[in-house]
């Protein structure tokens, strides 16, 4: 798998790395620019397949600013979600980081952020698992 495209850190000059070659403490190190602190840091892959993760978790492919990570999930594939359901990534606020996988059902209030009002996002509701529109952590959508 090819790493995702990312911001070059060579011109920034702050943080522990300036290029991917500086990131050697883990698997597939990338030097990425953090938008929250305007500095560069290394990210590494935690997994390459579900077999690399603890029981009950899945390997989620790399996000724009992070390596592959093990995340929680109630499904692997659409068939895990029953008739008419489908397995979908759960994304954290502005980061776009996949933090888990959950089943969508026909009676969900939304299927993605486009179904929600401005400044809210579609995510599974704690306790019920039904997908509803909620706060987007103050992030512009």
N, CA, C and O atoms as a DFTB+ gen file, in Angstrom:
564 C
 N C O
     1  1       0.849      -1.177       0.000
     2  2       0.000       0.000       0.000
     3  2       0.893       1.238       0.000
     4  3       1.864       1.312       0.753
     5  1       0.565       2.182      -0.828
     6  2       1.316       3.434      -0.896
     7  2       0.871       4.351       0.238
     8  3      -0.316       4.408       0.560
     9  1       1.828       5.078       0.852
    10  2       1.422       6.037       1.875
    11  2       0.620       7.168       1.253
    12  3       0.755       7.448       0.061
    13  1      -0.226       7.828       2.066
    14  2      -1.034       8.915       1.520
    15  2      -0.169      10.122       1.187
    16  3       0.910      10.284       1.757
    17  1      -0.631      10.981       0.264
    18  2       0.107      12.212       0.015
    19  2       0.040      13.080       1.264
    20  3      -0.975      13.081       1.961
    21  1       1.096      13.811       1.553
    22  2       1.089      14.650       2.745
    23  2       1.933      15.896       2.527
    24  3       2.719      15.983       1.584
    25  1       1.751      16.843       3.413
    26  2       2.453      18.124       3.353
    27  2       3.943      17.918       3.595
    28  3       4.326      17.246       4.552
    29  1       4.777      18.481       2.751
    30  2       6.218      18.419       2.966
    31  2       6.584      19.267       4.173
    32  3       6.075      20.375       4.349
    33  1       7.461      18.739       4.992
    34  2       7.853      19.455       6.199
    35  2       9.227      20.117       6.061
    36  3       9.685      20.799       6.978
    37  1       9.874      19.918       4.932
    38  2      11.219      20.445       4.752
    39  2      11.325      21.951       4.936
    40  3      12.352      22.433       5.413
    41  1      10.303      22.702       4.577
    42  2      10.347      24.157       4.672
    43  2       9.929      24.669       6.044
    44  3      10.225      25.810       6.398
    45  1       9.242      23.832       6.820
    46  2       8.733      24.265       8.121
    47  2       9.872      24.403       9.125
    48  3       9.988      25.424       9.803
    49  1      10.707      23.378       9.218
    50  2      11.888      23.454      10.074
    51  2      11.631      23.306      11.559
    52  3      12.571      23.444      12.342
    53  1      10.401      23.031      11.991
    54  2      10.159      22.811      13.412
    55  2       9.661      21.390      13.620
    56  3       9.036      20.806      12.736
    57  1       9.937      20.849      14.773
    58  2       9.525      19.491      15.087
    59  2      10.659      18.510      14.899
    60  3      11.751      18.891      14.477
    61  1      10.408      17.236      15.212
    62  2      11.476      16.241      15.194
    63  2      11.866      15.719      13.809
    64  3      12.819      14.948      13.702
    65  1      11.155      16.118      12.741
    66  2      11.505      15.615      11.414
    67  2      11.313      16.696      10.353
    68  3      10.565      17.658      10.530
    69  1      12.028      16.491       9.235
    70  2      11.867      17.354       8.065
    71  2      11.487      16.539       6.836
    72  3      11.002      17.088       5.846
    73  1      11.708      15.223       6.901
    74  2      11.357      14.342       5.791
    75  2      11.024      12.958       6.332
    76  3      11.312      12.651       7.489
    77  1      10.408      12.113       5.479
    78  2      10.065      10.756       5.884
    79  2      11.303       9.972       6.333
    80  3      11.211       9.111       7.208
    81  1      12.454      10.270       5.737
    82  2      13.693       9.584       6.086
    83  2      14.114       9.795       7.532
    84  3      14.904       9.012       8.060
    85  1      13.607      10.835       8.183
    86  2      13.914      11.095       9.594
    87  2      13.078      10.222      10.532
    88  3      13.356      10.175      11.731
    89  1      12.081       9.544      10.022
    90  2      11.128       8.772      10.839
    91  2      11.463       7.286      10.763
    92  3      10.945       6.564       9.912
    93  1      12.332       6.843      11.661
    94  2      12.846       5.475      11.608
    95  2      12.552       4.659      12.873
    96  3      13.080       3.557      13.021
    97  1      11.731       5.169      13.778
    98  2      11.467       4.467      15.036
    99  2      10.314       3.468      14.962
   100  3       9.985       2.841      15.969
   101  1       9.693       3.308      13.793
   102  2       8.564       2.394      13.649
   103  2       8.387       1.982      12.208
   104  3       9.250       2.237      11.367
   105  1       7.254       1.338      11.921
   106  2       6.961       0.836      10.577
   107  2       6.432       1.951       9.679
   108  3       5.541       2.703      10.076
   109  1       6.977       2.058       8.476
   110  2       6.506       3.016       7.458
   111  2       6.350       4.434       8.001
   112  3       5.271       5.019       7.906
   113  1       7.403       4.979       8.560
   114  2       7.356       6.316       9.134
   115  2       7.113       7.407       8.109
   116  3       7.713       7.406       7.035
   117  1       6.230       8.338       8.446
   118  2       5.956       9.510       7.626
   119  2       6.168      10.759       8.459
   120  3       5.790      10.794       9.630
   121  1       6.765      11.776       7.876
   122  2       6.921      13.074       8.525
   123  2       5.776      13.950       8.034
   124  3       5.706      14.288       6.853
   125  1       4.879      14.317       8.946
   126  2       3.690      15.070       8.552
   127  2       3.568      16.364       9.340
   128  3       4.033      16.479      10.474
   129  1       2.933      17.325       8.706
   130  2       2.684      18.620       9.329
   131  2       1.387      18.548      10.113
   132  3       0.341      18.214       9.556
   133  1       1.444      18.855      11.390
   134  2       0.243      18.921      12.221
   135  2      -0.368      20.296      12.050
   136  3       0.301      21.309      12.253
   137  1      -1.633      20.334      11.679
   138  2      -2.302      21.615      11.491
   139  2      -2.642      22.285      12.813
   140  3      -2.887      23.490      12.855
   141  1      -2.658      21.511      13.891
   142  2      -3.034      22.087      15.182
   143  2      -1.871      22.778      15.875
   144  3      -2.080      23.736      16.620
   145  1      -0.639      22.306      15.641
   146  2       0.503      22.929      16.319
   147  2       1.526      23.507      15.346
   148  3       2.560      24.013      15.784
   149  1       1.274      23.447      14.052
   150  2       2.163      23.979      13.007
   151  2       3.601      23.501      13.184
   152  3       4.544      24.288      13.102
   153  1       3.753      22.213      13.425
   154  2       5.069      21.593      13.521
   155  2       4.984      20.209      12.883
   156  3       3.898      19.649      12.727
   157  1       6.129      19.675      12.524
   158  2       6.165      18.360      11.904
   159  2       6.470      17.291      12.938
   160  3       7.207      17.522      13.896
   161  1       5.886      16.106      12.726
   162  2       6.163      14.975      13.614
   163  2       6.025      13.683      12.820
   164  3       5.440      13.664      11.737
   165  1       6.565      12.620      13.366
   166  2       6.520      11.318      12.711
   167  2       5.261      10.550      13.099
   168  3       4.820      10.596      14.248
   169  1       4.689       9.842      12.125
   170  2       3.610       8.900      12.387
   171  2       4.063       7.548      11.853
   172  3       4.857       7.472      10.916
   173  1       3.548       6.482      12.462
   174  2       3.943       5.124      12.096
   175  2       2.714       4.232      11.976
   176  3       1.678       4.503      12.583
   177  1       2.839       3.165      11.187
   178  2       1.759       2.192      11.058
   179  2       1.756       1.271      12.274
   180  3       2.791       0.716      12.646
   181  1       0.588       1.113      12.888
   182  2       0.404       0.212      14.020
   183  2       0.060      -1.196      13.515
   184  3       0.300      -2.184      14.208
   185  1      -0.502      -1.278      12.306
   186  2      -0.948      -2.566      11.768
   187  2      -0.941      -2.534      10.247
   188  3      -0.890      -1.475       9.622
   189  1      -0.994      -3.744       9.670
   190  2      -1.103      -3.877       8.220
   191  2      -2.283      -4.763       7.827
   192  3      -2.681      -4.795       6.662
   193  1      -2.844      -5.484       8.808
   194  2      -4.043      -6.296       8.600
   195  2      -4.737      -6.455       9.948
   196  3      -4.161      -6.126      10.985
   197  1      -5.964      -6.955       9.938
   198  2      -6.704      -7.169      11.181
   199  2      -5.949      -8.123      12.118
   200  3      -6.079      -8.024      13.338
   201  1      -5.170      -9.038      11.555
   202  2      -4.416     -10.000      12.369
   203  2      -3.373      -9.319      13.253
   204  3      -2.946      -9.897      14.252
   205  1      -2.956      -8.098      12.903
   206  2      -1.965      -7.361      13.691
   207  2      -2.593      -6.662      14.898
   208  3      -1.872      -6.108      15.728
   209  1      -3.921      -6.679      15.006
   210  2      -4.638      -5.931      16.042
   211  2      -5.164      -6.856      17.142
   212  3      -5.365      -8.049      16.917
   213  1      -5.384      -6.288      18.338
   214  2      -5.979      -7.073      19.421
   215  2      -7.383      -7.546      19.048
   216  3      -8.027      -6.966      18.173
   217  1      -7.853      -8.600      19.714
   218  2      -9.198      -9.131      19.472
   219  2     -10.236      -8.030      19.625
   220  3     -10.137      -7.198      20.526
   221  1     -11.222      -8.023      18.754
   222  2     -12.304      -7.043      18.826
   223  2     -11.982      -5.722      18.155
   224  3     -12.787      -4.793      18.207
   225  1     -10.814      -5.620      17.523
   226  2     -10.459      -4.390      16.812
   227  2     -10.100      -4.730      15.367
   228  3      -9.845      -5.886      15.029
   229  1     -10.084      -3.700      14.524
   230  2      -9.805      -3.839      13.098
   231  2      -8.653      -2.920      12.715
   232  3      -8.411      -1.913      13.379
   233  1      -7.946      -3.264      11.649
   234  2      -6.892      -2.387      11.140
   235  2      -7.522      -1.391      10.172
   236  3      -8.094      -1.778       9.153
   237  1      -7.413      -0.114      10.498
   238  2      -7.956       0.944       9.651
   239  2      -6.826       1.555       8.839
   240  3      -5.775       1.904       9.375
   241  1      -7.058       1.679       7.545
   242  2      -6.037       2.247       6.665
   243  2      -5.682       3.656       7.079
   244  3      -6.479       4.370       7.688
   245  1      -4.488       4.033       6.742
   246  2      -3.913       5.323       7.078
   247  2      -4.815       6.489       6.723
   248  3      -5.412       6.529       5.646
   249  1      -4.906       7.434       7.643
   250  2      -5.565       8.699       7.372
   251  2      -4.545       9.669       6.820
   252  3      -3.380       9.309       6.652
   253  1      -4.957      10.886       6.536
   254  2      -4.066      11.868       5.924
   255  2      -2.869      12.198       6.818
   256  3      -1.768      12.422       6.315
   257  1      -3.073      12.232       8.140
   258  2      -2.004      12.628       9.057
   259  2      -1.590      11.528      10.011
   260  3      -0.922      11.812      11.005
   261  1      -1.958      10.284       9.751
   262  2      -1.598       9.226      10.682
   263  2      -1.384       7.924       9.944
   264  3      -1.798       7.766       8.796
   265  1      -0.736       7.002      10.613
   266  2      -0.522       5.692      10.030
   267  2      -1.713       4.784      10.259
   268  3      -2.694       5.174      10.892
   269  1      -1.619       3.560       9.736
   270  2      -2.660       2.569       9.977
   271  2      -2.785       2.350      11.478
   272  3      -1.778       2.261      12.180
   273  1      -4.019       2.262      11.972
   274  2      -4.242       2.075      13.403
   275  2      -5.300       1.007      13.653
   276  3      -6.145       0.743      12.798
   277  1      -5.244       0.395      14.837
   278  2      -6.257      -0.554      15.271
   279  2      -7.399       0.243      15.893
   280  3      -7.175       1.074      16.773
   281  1      -8.622      -0.010      15.435
   282  2      -9.794       0.722      15.907
   283  2     -10.894      -0.265      16.304
   284  3     -10.883      -1.421      15.881
   285  1     -11.830       0.197      17.110
   286  2     -12.954      -0.648      17.497
   287  2     -13.898      -0.811      16.315
   288  3     -13.885      -0.011      15.380
   289  1     -14.710      -1.846      16.369
   290  2     -15.660      -2.033      15.296
   291  2     -16.689      -3.092      15.619
   292  3     -16.380      -4.132      16.200
   293  1     -17.915      -2.808      15.231
   294  2     -18.981      -3.789      15.398
   295  2     -19.194      -4.569      14.104
   296  3     -20.064      -5.437      14.041
   297  1     -18.405      -4.264      13.070
   298  2     -18.535      -4.971      11.798
   299  2     -17.212      -4.936      11.043
   300  3     -16.382      -4.048      11.237
   301  1     -17.041      -5.935      10.173
   302  2     -15.918      -5.985       9.234
   303  2     -16.399      -5.716       7.813
   304  3     -15.788      -4.964       7.054
   305  1     -17.515      -6.359       7.483
   306  2     -18.086      -6.286       6.134
   307  2     -19.588      -6.051       6.239
   308  3     -20.171      -6.218       7.310
   309  1     -20.214      -5.667       5.134
   310  2     -21.652      -5.386       5.123
   311  2     -22.481      -6.555       5.650
   312  3     -23.483      -6.341       6.333
   313  1     -22.078      -7.785       5.343
   314  2     -22.839      -8.967       5.773
   315  2     -22.953      -9.046       7.298
   316  3     -23.888      -9.664       7.806
   317  1     -22.020      -8.433       8.038
   318  2     -22.080      -8.416       9.505
   319  2     -23.240      -7.568      10.020
   320  3     -23.592      -7.648      11.197
   321  1     -23.829      -6.765       9.156
   322  2     -24.853      -5.795       9.564
   323  2     -26.283      -6.245       9.281
   324  3     -27.221      -5.480       9.503
   325  1     -26.465      -7.453       8.801
   326  2     -27.801      -7.961       8.543
   327  2     -28.371      -7.465       7.229
   328  3     -27.746      -6.683       6.511
   329  1     -29.563      -7.935       6.933
   330  2     -30.234      -7.601       5.683
   331  2     -30.463      -6.089       5.590
   332  3     -31.040      -5.489       6.497
   333  1     -30.014      -5.484       4.508
   334  2     -30.211      -4.057       4.279
   335  2     -29.225      -3.158       5.015
   336  3     -29.224      -1.948       4.791
   337  1     -28.388      -3.713       5.886
   338  2     -27.408      -2.908       6.613
   339  2     -26.072      -2.881       5.898
   340  3     -25.808      -3.705       5.023
   341  1     -25.236      -1.935       6.272
   342  2     -23.896      -1.899       5.703
   343  2     -22.900      -1.346       6.721
   344  3     -23.240      -0.514       7.562
   345  1     -21.675      -1.826       6.620
   346  2     -20.595      -1.443       7.527
   347  2     -19.987      -0.132       7.040
   348  3     -19.690       0.019       5.855
   349  1     -19.805       0.814       7.958
   350  2     -19.343       2.142       7.584
   351  2     -18.287       2.639       8.564
   352  3     -18.369       2.338       9.754
   353  1     -17.293       3.396       8.088
   354  2     -16.311       3.975       9.010
   355  2     -16.938       5.082       9.863
   356  3     -17.817       5.810       9.403
   357  1     -16.480       5.194      11.089
   358  2     -16.867       6.283      11.985
   359  2     -15.676       7.239      12.015
   360  3     -14.563       6.847      12.367
   361  1     -15.923       8.502      11.641
   362  2     -14.848       9.488      11.491
   363  2     -14.912      10.506      12.623
   364  3     -15.994      10.941      13.018
   365  1     -13.740      10.886      13.144
   366  2     -13.652      11.861      14.238
   367  2     -13.605      13.279      13.695
   368  3     -12.694      13.636      12.947
   369  1     -14.592      14.089      14.074
   370  2     -14.618      15.523      13.801
   371  2     -13.910      15.973      12.553
   372  3     -14.112      15.405      11.479
   373  1     -13.071      17.002      12.681
   374  2     -12.371      17.602      11.537
   375  2     -11.237      16.758      11.005
   376  3     -10.866      16.887       9.838
   377  1     -10.683      15.906      11.828
   378  2      -9.458      15.221      11.438
   379  2      -9.646      14.267      10.275
   380  3      -8.703      14.003       9.530
   381  1     -10.849      13.749      10.111
   382  2     -11.067      12.749       9.081
   383  2     -10.526      11.395       9.486
   384  3     -10.569      10.451       8.698
   385  1     -10.021      11.284      10.691
   386  2      -9.436      10.045      11.202
   387  2     -10.535       9.026      11.484
   388  3     -11.492       9.321      12.200
   389  1     -10.398       7.843      10.929
   390  2     -11.339       6.763      11.215
   391  2     -11.068       6.257      12.622
   392  3      -9.950       5.853      12.938
   393  1     -12.096       6.281      13.470
   394  2     -11.930       5.842      14.863
   395  2     -12.676       4.545      15.145
   396  3     -12.624       4.038      16.265
   397  1     -13.369       4.003      14.152
   398  2     -14.069       2.750      14.324
   399  2     -14.916       2.425      13.114
   400  3     -14.926       3.160      12.126
   401  1     -15.632       1.306      13.207
   402  2     -16.569       0.896      12.163
   403  2     -17.865       0.480      12.833
   404  3     -17.843      -0.184      13.869
   405  1     -18.997       0.864      12.254
   406  2     -20.303       0.540      12.822
   407  2     -21.298       0.279      11.702
   408  3     -21.117       0.735      10.572
   409  1     -22.349      -0.460      12.033
   410  2     -23.379      -0.806      11.058
   411  2     -24.372       0.330      10.859
   412  3     -24.824       0.953      11.819
   413  1     -24.702       0.585       9.614
   414  2     -25.821       1.465       9.255
   415  2     -27.036       0.571       9.050
   416  3     -26.924      -0.525       8.500
   417  1     -28.184       1.040       9.490
   418  2     -29.446       0.319       9.310
   419  2     -30.431       1.218       8.565
   420  3     -30.223       2.427       8.470
   421  1     -31.480       0.637       8.048
   422  2     -32.467       1.379       7.260
   423  2     -33.142       2.496       8.047
   424  3     -33.548       3.497       7.457
   425  1     -33.273       2.349       9.371
   426  2     -33.975       3.359      10.167
   427  2     -33.060       4.437      10.759
   428  3     -33.507       5.221      11.595
   429  1     -31.788       4.491      10.341
   430  2     -30.889       5.546      10.815
   431  2     -31.400       6.913      10.373
   432  3     -32.011       7.031       9.311
   433  1     -31.159       7.932      11.169
   434  2     -31.607       9.298      10.860
   435  2     -30.755       9.942       9.768
   436  3     -31.195      10.896       9.125
   437  1     -29.534       9.429       9.550
   438  2     -28.636       9.967       8.522
   439  2     -27.717       8.850       8.038
   440  3     -27.505       7.858       8.735
   441  1     -27.178       9.027       6.836
   442  2     -26.208       8.054       6.343
   443  2     -24.822       8.671       6.168
   444  3     -23.826       7.947       6.159
   445  1     -24.743       9.987       6.031
   446  2     -23.449      10.685       6.031
   447  2     -23.678      12.157       6.369
   448  3     -24.817      12.586       6.558
   449  1     -22.596      12.924       6.443
   450  2     -22.687      14.330       6.872
   451  2     -23.566      15.187       5.979
   452  3     -24.094      16.200       6.436
   453  1     -23.738      14.811       4.723
   454  2     -24.577      15.585       3.799
   455  2     -26.032      15.585       4.232
   456  3     -26.796      16.467       3.839
   457  1     -26.427      14.601       5.042
   458  2     -27.801      14.511       5.533
   459  2     -28.044      15.380       6.760
   460  3     -29.173      15.474       7.241
   461  1     -26.990      16.016       7.268
   462  2     -27.083      16.767       8.523
   463  2     -27.013      18.273       8.293
   464  3     -26.451      18.726       7.296
   465  1     -27.589      19.055       9.223
   466  2     -27.492      20.517       9.128
   467  2     -26.035      20.972       9.255
   468  3     -25.179      20.227       9.732
   469  1     -25.773      22.193       8.824
   470  2     -24.440      22.791       8.941
   471  2     -23.915      22.659      10.369
   472  3     -24.685      22.789      11.320
   473  1     -22.638      22.406      10.530
   474  2     -21.948      22.273      11.821
   475  2     -22.385      21.055      12.627
   476  3     -22.254      21.044      13.851
   477  1     -22.898      20.040      11.961
   478  2     -23.153      18.782      12.647
   479  2     -22.677      17.646      11.753
   480  3     -22.469      17.832      10.554
   481  1     -22.507      16.473      12.342
   482  2     -22.030      15.336      11.575
   483  2     -22.841      14.099      11.906
   484  3     -23.472      14.021      12.960
   485  1     -22.820      13.142      11.011
   486  2     -23.539      11.886      11.157
   487  2     -22.628      10.880      11.838
   488  3     -21.532      10.604      11.350
   489  1     -23.069      10.330      12.959
   490  2     -22.274       9.366      13.714
   491  2     -23.198       8.471      14.526
   492  3     -24.341       8.842      14.795
   493  1     -22.709       7.279      14.925
   494  2     -23.550       6.408      15.724
   495  2     -23.780       6.990      17.118
   496  3     -22.854       7.490      17.756
   497  1     -25.014       6.919      17.572
   498  2     -25.387       7.449      18.886
   499  2     -24.958       6.468      19.969
   500  3     -25.183       5.263      19.856
   501  1     -24.340       6.998      21.014
   502  2     -23.899       6.162      22.126
   503  2     -25.110       5.465      22.739
   504  3     -26.134       6.100      22.992
   505  1     -24.995       4.191      22.973
   506  2     -26.070       3.442      23.602
   507  2     -26.993       2.759      22.624
   508  3     -27.318       1.585      22.804
   509  1     -27.431       3.470      21.575
   510  2     -28.385       2.870      20.635
   511  2     -27.706       2.334      19.375
   512  3     -28.193       1.378      18.772
   513  1     -26.598       2.934      18.975
   514  2     -25.921       2.544      17.745
   515  2     -26.567       3.109      16.503
   516  3     -26.029       2.954      15.407
   517  1     -27.723       3.768      16.646
   518  2     -28.399       4.380      15.509
   519  2     -27.624       5.621      15.078
   520  3     -27.184       6.400      15.924
   521  1     -27.452       5.812      13.771
   522  2     -26.722       6.965      13.256
   523  2     -27.629       8.189      13.277
   524  3     -28.727       8.165      12.722
   525  1     -27.161       9.266      13.925
   526  2     -27.921      10.498      14.061
   527  2     -26.998      11.692      13.794
   528  3     -25.774      11.560      13.823
   529  1     -27.600      12.855      13.533
   530  2     -26.817      14.081      13.364
   531  2     -26.469      14.612      14.747
   532  3     -27.325      14.687      15.629
   533  1     -25.210      14.978      14.925
   534  2     -24.762      15.509      16.204
   535  2     -23.696      16.551      15.996
   536  3     -23.417      16.939      14.861
   537  1     -23.100      17.009      17.069
   538  2     -22.058      18.040      16.993
   539  2     -20.859      17.559      16.212
   540  3     -20.514      16.378      16.245
   541  1     -20.231      18.469      15.517
   542  2     -19.034      18.151      14.724
   543  2     -17.796      18.712      15.395
   544  3     -16.839      19.077      14.711
   545  1     -17.791      18.789      16.703
   546  2     -16.633      19.277      17.457
   547  2     -16.213      20.684      17.023
   548  3     -15.027      21.012      17.058
   549  1     -17.166      21.508      16.618
   550  2     -16.872      22.877      16.220
   551  2     -16.111      22.987      14.914
   552  3     -15.555      24.045      14.618
   553  1     -16.072      21.934      14.132
   554  2     -15.308      21.947      12.888
   555  2     -16.191      22.357      11.717
   556  3     -17.355      21.963      11.651
   557  1     -15.653      23.134      10.806
   558  2     -16.431      23.454       9.604
   559  2     -16.561      22.202       8.741
   560  3     -15.593      21.456       8.590
   561  1     -17.708      21.968       8.188
   562  2     -17.913      20.789       7.338
   563  2     -17.862      21.172       5.882
   564  3     -18.014      20.314       5.012
